[in-house]
Amino acid sequence: MTVEVTKIGNGLTVALHHMPHLETVAFGTWVKAGARDEAVDEHGIAHLLEHMAFKGTKTRNARQIVEQIEDVGGDINAATSVETTAYHARMMASDIDLGLEVLQDILQNSVFDEKEMVREKHVILQEIGAANDQPDDLVFDLFQDAAFGGQAIGRPILGTRETVRGFTRDDLQSYLDTHYRAPNMVVSVAGKIDSPRVLSMIESLYADYSPKLAKKPKDAFYVGGQQLVERDIAETQIILGFEGRAYQARDFYASQLLSTILGGGMSSRLFQEVREKYGYCYSIFSFNWNFSDTGVFGVAAATEEEDLPKLLPVILDELLRATEHISQEEVDRARAQIKAGLMMSMESPATRAGAHARQLLLFGRTIPNEELIERLEAISPARLRELAGQLFTESAPTIAAVGKTAHVMDQESIAGKLGSTAALRSAAE
């Protein structure tokens, strides 16, 4: 079941993965344009465009779009991220012609009706309000902003109330024309398909997309910082982070292993030490966000005010311990977790379609599971200890919190505890 990758005449990439044992198909269009591709006055437009794609075309109104998909038992959705926007669907394999045509219709023929836009803006304003009302959502927005201050990559994907209210139909069309170009897009299909026929249909449906290259976003750079929002809530949400690795960096896979060892499950170091041994919080985990040219490595937790002064010192001790000791047993366990998760997720055609699309946008090729596992197998405890030292002591830390923040350690204190004062001073200069 190999992936067939074809680049058609205008530069659009098509990935087809025939899975004959299935009766369903998953497919979508992934665009290499997201929140970081927005100018300052476009903040939130990628997300609004994704919403408006479903609000009517030249031949279908908003209700007809979803009804025609759901009439055959399928579903259709979309998502905007920092670097990509995806429009995807799932349905019975026999209905793929309908699904591909509807997907192409909403991407190329949306009318951006002004009345629909007013309603959808109102929906997004509610979404922004809901995110601001949820401390566990807000803290991640604050963290991203502190880590990449003043850059598009650090801004919330939803935009602001002011920017969203100000967008016009012409703004949406301009953003669409600028970024939704064939060389900037991948159509990925996985499931029970007749590959030659599906490829021919995609070539016909997407033939009118511009062959011109889209402008690349500005290079991003991690800066580190802190953002604290005081609120009278029971638990303070807190994130501690550091400069991470880009997708194509040498230590991309090592970062995943390190994150799993530190906070990837109930057997992880942070869970066992912070929750099980001391009971300082209910939930704690680490995360490893990678982008095309940068990344962040973080630890997120929530705790009551009385435990806050004790929480961060224990976390910092665990991070420092990782620079000195990581056992082969821990590496083997983390590797098994990642491998099992990879294999289980690949049983889903939707996951396969998405993975192939993202790999093609990032690396220009699909990466076989065997290659991924081989890269994981090559990572030693010594390499992970070295990486931990680089992550936690060579970059300025980022701290974000929402709640009762009076006892949150500041950036300089964290840097001093980790021995990274020089890195903090350098970042400030």
C-alpha positions as CSV (number, residue, x, y, z in Angstrom):
1,M,0.0,0.0,0.0
2,T,2.5,2.6,-1.2
3,V,1.6,6.3,-1.5
4,E,1.4,7.6,-5.1
5,V,2.6,11.2,-5.3
6,T,2.0,13.2,-8.5
7,K,2.6,16.9,-9.3
8,I,0.1,18.0,-11.9
9,G,0.8,20.7,-14.5
10,N,0.1,23.8,-12.4
11,G,2.3,22.6,-9.5
12,L,-0.5,21.1,-7.3
13,T,0.7,17.9,-5.4
14,V,-1.6,14.9,-5.2
15,A,-1.1,12.0,-2.8
16,L,-3.1,8.9,-3.3
17,H,-3.0,5.9,-0.8
18,H,-5.1,3.0,-1.9
19,M,-6.3,0.9,1.1
20,P,-8.3,-1.9,-0.5
21,H,-9.4,-3.5,2.8
22,L,-11.6,-0.5,3.6
23,E,-15.0,0.6,2.4
24,T,-14.5,4.3,3.1
25,V,-12.3,7.1,2.0
26,A,-10.8,10.2,3.6
27,F,-9.6,13.2,1.6
28,G,-8.8,16.9,1.7
29,T,-6.9,19.9,0.5
30,W,-4.1,21.2,2.7
31,V,-2.9,24.7,2.1
32,K,0.5,25.9,3.3
33,A,-1.0,29.1,4.7
34,G,-2.1,29.8,8.2
35,A,-2.0,32.3,11.0
36,R,1.7,33.1,10.5
37,D,1.1,34.2,6.9
38,E,-1.1,37.1,8.0
39,A,-0.1,40.7,8.0
40,V,-0.8,42.7,11.1
41,D,-4.1,44.1,9.7
42,E,-5.0,40.5,8.6
43,H,-4.9,38.9,12.0
44,G,-7.5,36.2,12.1
45,I,-8.4,36.3,8.4
46,A,-7.1,32.8,7.6
47,H,-9.6,31.4,10.2
48,L,-12.4,33.6,8.9
49,L,-11.8,32.4,5.4
50,E,-11.9,28.8,6.5
51,H,-15.3,29.5,8.1
52,M,-16.7,31.4,5.1
53,A,-15.8,28.6,2.7
54,F,-18.8,26.7,4.0
55,K,-21.2,29.6,3.7
56,G,-22.2,29.4,0.1
57,T,-20.9,29.0,-3.4
58,K,-22.1,30.0,-6.8
59,T,-24.2,26.8,-7.0
60,R,-24.9,25.8,-3.4
61,N,-26.0,27.6,-0.3
62,A,-24.6,26.9,3.2
63,R,-27.2,24.3,4.0
64,Q,-26.9,22.5,0.7
65,I,-23.1,22.1,1.2
66,V,-23.5,20.1,4.4
67,E,-26.7,18.4,3.5
68,Q,-25.3,16.9,0.3
69,I,-22.4,15.4,2.2
70,E,-24.5,14.2,5.2
71,D,-27.2,12.8,2.9
72,V,-24.7,10.1,2.0
73,G,-23.5,9.6,5.5
74,G,-20.3,11.6,5.2
75,D,-18.9,14.5,7.1
76,I,-16.9,17.6,6.1
77,N,-14.9,20.0,8.2
78,A,-11.9,22.4,8.2
79,A,-9.2,23.6,10.5
80,T,-6.8,26.5,10.6
81,S,-3.4,26.2,12.3
82,V,-0.3,28.3,12.6
83,E,1.2,27.2,9.3
84,T,-1.6,25.4,7.4
85,T,-5.3,25.4,6.6
86,A,-7.0,22.1,5.9
87,Y,-10.4,21.3,4.3
88,H,-11.2,17.6,4.7
89,A,-14.0,15.0,4.4
90,R,-14.8,11.4,5.0
91,M,-17.4,9.2,3.4
92,M,-18.2,5.9,1.8
93,A,-15.7,5.2,-1.1
94,S,-18.6,5.0,-3.6
95,D,-19.4,8.7,-3.0
96,I,-15.9,10.1,-3.5
97,D,-16.9,11.9,-6.7
98,L,-19.5,14.0,-4.9
99,G,-17.1,14.7,-2.0
100,L,-14.2,15.9,-4.2
101,E,-16.6,18.1,-6.2
102,V,-18.1,19.7,-3.1
103,L,-14.7,20.3,-1.6
104,Q,-13.4,22.0,-4.8
105,D,-16.6,24.0,-5.0
106,I,-16.2,25.6,-1.6
107,L,-12.5,26.4,-2.2
108,Q,-12.9,27.9,-5.7
109,N,-16.4,29.2,-5.9
110,S,-17.3,30.7,-2.5
111,V,-19.2,33.9,-2.9
112,F,-18.5,35.4,0.6
113,D,-22.0,36.8,0.9
114,E,-22.0,39.9,3.1
115,K,-25.0,38.8,5.2
116,E,-23.4,35.4,5.9
117,M,-20.2,37.1,6.8
118,V,-21.9,39.3,9.4
119,R,-23.3,36.1,11.0
120,E,-20.1,34.2,10.9
121,K,-18.1,37.1,12.3
122,H,-20.5,37.0,15.2
123,V,-19.9,33.3,15.7
124,I,-16.1,33.9,15.7
125,L,-16.5,36.8,18.2
126,Q,-18.2,34.3,20.5
127,E,-15.4,31.8,19.9
128,I,-12.9,34.5,20.9
129,G,-14.9,35.2,24.0
130,A,-15.1,31.6,24.9
131,A,-11.3,31.2,24.5
132,N,-10.7,34.2,26.7
133,D,-13.1,32.8,29.3
134,Q,-11.3,29.4,29.5
135,P,-8.0,29.8,31.5
136,D,-6.6,26.5,30.1
137,D,-7.1,27.9,26.5
138,L,-6.0,31.5,27.3
139,V,-2.7,30.4,28.9
140,F,-1.6,28.8,25.6
141,D,-2.3,31.9,23.7
142,L,-0.3,33.9,26.2
143,F,2.5,31.4,26.1
144,Q,2.8,31.6,22.3
145,D,2.7,35.3,22.4
146,A,5.5,35.5,25.0
147,A,7.6,32.9,23.2
148,F,7.4,34.8,19.8
149,G,6.7,38.3,20.9
150,G,5.7,40.7,18.1
151,Q,5.5,38.1,15.4
152,A,2.6,36.6,13.4
153,I,3.5,33.1,14.6
154,G,2.9,34.3,18.2
155,R,-0.6,35.7,17.6
156,P,-3.8,33.8,18.4
157,I,-5.3,32.1,15.4
158,L,-8.8,33.4,16.0
159,G,-7.7,37.1,15.7
160,T,-9.1,39.9,17.8
161,R,-12.5,41.4,18.0
162,E,-11.3,44.5,16.2
163,T,-9.6,42.8,13.3
164,V,-12.4,40.3,12.7
165,R,-15.1,43.0,12.7
166,G,-13.1,44.9,10.1
167,F,-12.7,42.3,7.4
168,T,-14.5,42.7,4.1
169,R,-15.3,40.4,1.2
170,D,-12.4,41.9,-0.8
171,D,-10.0,41.2,2.1
172,L,-11.0,37.5,2.0
173,Q,-10.7,37.3,-1.8
174,S,-7.3,39.0,-1.7
175,Y,-5.9,36.6,0.9
176,L,-7.3,33.6,-1.0
177,D,-5.8,34.8,-4.3
178,T,-2.4,35.4,-2.6
179,H,-2.0,32.2,-0.7
180,Y,-4.3,29.5,-2.2
181,R,-2.1,28.7,-5.2
182,A,-1.3,25.3,-6.7
183,P,2.3,25.0,-5.6
184,N,1.2,25.8,-2.1
185,M,-1.4,23.1,-1.9
186,V,-1.6,19.3,-1.5
187,V,-4.7,17.2,-2.2
188,S,-4.4,13.9,-0.2
189,V,-6.7,10.9,-0.5
190,A,-6.6,7.6,1.5
191,G,-8.9,4.7,1.5
192,K,-10.6,2.5,-1.1
193,I,-10.0,4.3,-4.3
194,D,-9.4,3.8,-8.0
195,S,-6.2,5.8,-8.1
196,P,-6.0,6.6,-11.9
197,R,-9.7,7.8,-12.0
198,V,-9.4,9.8,-8.8
199,L,-6.2,11.5,-10.1
200,S,-7.9,12.3,-13.3
201,M,-10.8,13.9,-11.5
202,I,-8.5,16.0,-9.2
203,E,-6.5,17.2,-12.2
204,S,-9.7,18.4,-13.8
205,L,-11.2,20.0,-10.7
206,Y,-8.0,21.9,-9.7
207,A,-6.7,22.9,-13.1
208,D,-7.6,26.5,-12.7
209,Y,-5.5,27.2,-9.7
210,S,-2.6,29.7,-10.2
211,P,0.8,28.1,-10.9
212,K,2.6,31.0,-9.3
213,L,4.5,30.5,-6.1
214,A,3.0,32.0,-3.0
215,K,5.1,34.4,-0.9
216,K,6.8,32.7,2.1
217,P,6.2,34.1,5.5
218,K,8.9,35.9,7.4
219,D,11.4,33.7,9.3
220,A,10.3,33.3,12.9
221,F,12.6,33.5,15.9
222,Y,12.1,32.5,19.5
223,V,12.6,35.3,22.0
224,G,11.2,34.0,25.4
225,G,9.4,36.2,27.9
226,Q,6.5,36.1,30.3
227,Q,2.8,36.9,30.4
228,L,0.8,36.7,33.6
229,V,-2.9,37.3,33.9
230,E,-4.4,37.6,37.4
231,R,-7.8,36.0,37.8
232,D,-9.6,34.9,40.9
233,I,-10.0,31.2,40.0
234,A,-9.4,28.0,42.0
235,E,-6.5,26.7,40.0
236,T,-3.7,28.7,38.3
237,Q,-2.9,27.5,34.8
238,I,0.8,27.7,34.1
239,I,3.2,26.9,31.2
240,L,6.9,26.9,31.3
241,G,8.7,26.7,28.0
242,F,11.9,26.9,26.0
243,E,13.1,27.2,22.4
244,G,12.5,24.0,20.7
245,R,13.4,22.5,17.3
246,A,12.1,23.0,13.8
247,Y,10.6,20.1,11.9
248,Q,13.7,19.6,9.8
249,A,16.2,20.0,12.6
250,R,18.5,17.1,13.6
251,D,16.8,16.8,17.0
252,F,13.2,16.8,15.9
253,Y,12.6,13.2,16.7
254,A,14.8,13.3,19.8
255,S,12.6,16.2,21.1
256,Q,9.5,13.9,20.8
257,L,11.2,11.2,22.8
258,L,12.4,13.7,25.5
259,S,8.9,15.1,25.8
260,T,7.4,11.6,26.2
261,I,9.9,10.7,28.9
262,L,9.3,14.0,30.8
263,G,5.6,14.3,30.5
264,G,4.0,12.0,28.0
265,G,1.9,9.8,30.2
266,M,1.2,8.4,33.7
267,S,4.6,6.7,33.8
268,S,6.5,10.0,32.8
269,R,8.9,11.7,35.2
270,L,6.8,14.8,35.8
271,F,3.6,12.9,36.4
272,Q,5.2,10.5,38.8
273,E,7.2,13.2,40.7
274,V,4.8,16.2,40.7
275,R,1.4,14.5,41.0
276,E,2.0,11.0,42.4
277,K,4.8,11.8,44.9
278,Y,3.9,15.3,46.0
279,G,0.3,15.8,44.8
280,Y,1.0,19.3,43.7
281,C,-1.4,19.1,40.7
282,Y,-4.1,17.0,39.1
283,S,-2.8,17.4,35.5
284,I,0.7,17.9,34.2
285,F,2.2,17.2,30.8
286,S,4.9,18.3,28.4
287,F,4.6,19.2,24.8
288,N,6.8,19.7,21.8
289,W,5.5,22.1,19.1
290,N,7.4,22.1,15.9
291,F,7.1,24.6,13.0
292,S,8.9,24.8,9.7
293,D,11.7,27.1,11.0
294,T,11.5,27.1,14.8
295,G,9.8,25.3,17.8
296,V,8.9,25.4,21.5
297,F,9.2,22.8,24.2
298,G,7.0,23.2,27.2
299,V,5.5,21.9,30.4
300,A,1.9,22.7,31.3
301,A,0.2,22.2,34.7
302,A,-2.6,23.6,36.9
303,T,-2.4,23.9,40.7
304,E,-4.0,25.7,43.6
305,E,-2.5,28.9,45.0
306,E,-0.9,27.2,48.1
307,D,1.0,24.7,45.9
308,L,2.2,27.1,43.3
309,P,5.4,28.1,45.1
310,K,6.4,24.4,45.4
311,L,5.3,23.3,41.9
312,L,7.8,25.1,39.7
313,P,10.9,24.2,41.7
314,V,10.0,20.5,41.4
315,I,9.5,20.8,37.7
316,L,12.8,22.6,37.3
317,D,14.6,20.0,39.3
318,E,13.2,17.3,36.9
319,L,14.3,19.3,33.9
320,L,17.8,19.6,35.3
321,R,17.9,15.9,36.2
322,A,17.2,15.1,32.6
323,T,20.4,16.8,31.6
324,E,22.3,14.4,33.8
325,H,20.5,11.1,33.7
326,I,18.2,9.4,31.3
327,S,18.1,5.6,31.4
328,Q,17.9,3.2,28.5
329,E,14.8,1.8,30.0
330,E,13.1,5.2,29.8
331,V,14.1,5.6,26.2
332,D,12.8,2.2,25.3
333,R,9.5,2.9,27.0
334,A,9.1,6.3,25.3
335,R,10.0,4.8,22.0
336,A,7.5,2.0,22.4
337,Q,4.8,4.6,23.2
338,I,5.5,6.7,20.1
339,K,5.8,3.7,17.8
340,A,2.5,2.2,19.1
341,G,0.7,5.6,18.7
342,L,2.1,6.0,15.2
343,M,0.9,2.5,14.1
344,M,-2.5,2.8,15.8
345,S,-3.1,6.2,14.2
346,M,-2.1,5.0,10.8
347,E,-5.1,2.5,10.8
348,S,-7.3,5.5,10.2
349,P,-7.5,6.7,6.5
350,A,-8.1,10.3,7.8
351,T,-4.9,10.2,9.8
352,R,-3.0,8.9,6.8
353,A,-4.3,11.5,4.4
354,G,-3.4,14.3,6.8
355,A,0.0,12.9,7.6
356,H,0.9,12.5,3.9
357,A,-0.3,16.1,3.2
358,R,1.7,17.6,6.0
359,Q,4.9,15.7,5.1
360,L,4.6,16.8,1.5
361,L,4.2,20.4,2.5
362,L,7.1,20.3,5.0
363,F,9.6,17.9,3.4
364,G,8.5,17.6,-0.2
365,R,8.0,13.8,0.2
366,T,6.1,11.3,2.3
367,I,8.1,9.5,5.0
368,P,7.5,5.8,5.4
369,N,6.8,4.5,8.9
370,E,9.9,2.3,8.7
371,E,12.1,5.4,8.3
372,L,10.4,7.1,11.2
373,I,11.0,4.1,13.4
374,E,14.6,3.8,12.2
375,R,15.2,7.4,13.2
376,L,13.7,6.8,16.7
377,E,15.8,3.7,17.1
378,A,19.0,5.6,16.5
379,I,18.5,8.0,19.5
380,S,20.5,7.2,22.6
381,P,20.2,8.3,26.2
382,A,23.4,10.3,25.8
383,R,21.9,12.2,22.9
384,L,18.7,13.0,24.9
385,R,20.8,14.2,27.9
386,E,22.7,16.5,25.5
387,L,19.5,17.8,24.0
388,A,18.0,18.5,27.5
389,G,21.0,20.5,28.4
390,Q,20.6,22.6,25.2
391,L,16.9,23.1,25.6
392,F,16.8,24.0,29.2
393,T,20.0,26.0,29.7
394,E,20.8,27.7,26.4
395,S,17.7,29.7,25.7
396,A,15.7,32.2,27.7
397,P,12.7,30.6,29.3
398,T,9.0,31.5,28.6
399,I,6.5,31.6,31.4
400,A,2.7,32.1,31.1
401,A,0.1,31.9,33.8
402,V,-3.6,32.6,34.3
403,G,-5.0,32.7,37.9
404,K,-3.5,33.7,41.2
405,T,-0.1,34.6,39.8
406,A,1.6,36.3,42.8
407,H,3.7,33.3,43.6
408,V,4.7,32.4,40.0
409,M,8.5,32.4,39.6
410,D,9.6,35.1,37.2
411,Q,11.7,34.6,34.1
412,E,14.9,35.6,35.6
413,S,14.5,33.3,38.7
414,I,13.8,30.4,36.4
415,A,16.8,31.1,34.3
416,G,19.0,31.4,37.4
417,K,17.7,28.1,38.7
418,L,18.5,26.4,35.4
419,G,21.9,28.1,35.0
420,S,20.7,29.9,31.9
421,T,21.1,33.5,33.1
422,A,23.6,34.1,30.3
423,A,21.1,33.0,27.7
424,L,18.4,35.3,29.3
425,R,20.8,38.3,29.3
426,S,21.7,37.6,25.6
427,A,18.0,37.5,24.7
428,A,17.2,40.7,26.5
429,E,20.1,42.5,24.6
